Amino acid sequence: MLVLARKLNESIMIGDDIEVVVIDIKGDQVKLGIRAPKSVTVHRMEIYQDIKQENIAATKSEFDPGKLRELSDLFKSELSEKKEKKKKSE
């Protein structure tokens, strides 16, 4: 792991297009600003780990094409209910 010391408003570059800037320092908390291309996803570590776990779980789940039809029917019925409620409120 590379460890760098930076002061307020100083930054580091990762590659040619990602900049990490120290925005604020209060007590034991440091606020960082990250400039990166839109194609680069940036997450806090705990969010990244949640996404990773969800992706792993999704690959282990069994796909049932029969349920796909049931879900589309459910969405259709929800949409019709919303339309009916909207008409009644008008």
Phi, psi and omega in degrees: 000132176275130179243125181237144174260133179224148175258173178308134180070004174269161184220171171230155177249138173245112187066209182263349190226012176238122180241133177245121185244137173280113185269320185202149175227119177225113181059236181263014180247134178242128176263129180246143171252139182235121174255118181212156176299153180300336180286350180260122178276141180230123180225153167294153185303318183294325177290317178302316180294321176298315180298316180299316179296319178297320178295320178296315180297322181295325180288338181270344182284151180270136179270128179240102182302333178298324180290332179301318178296317179298319180295318180295323176296320179298314180296321179298316181292324177295319179296318180294323178297318180296319179296318180296317179298319181296318179296320181293327182280345182280000000 
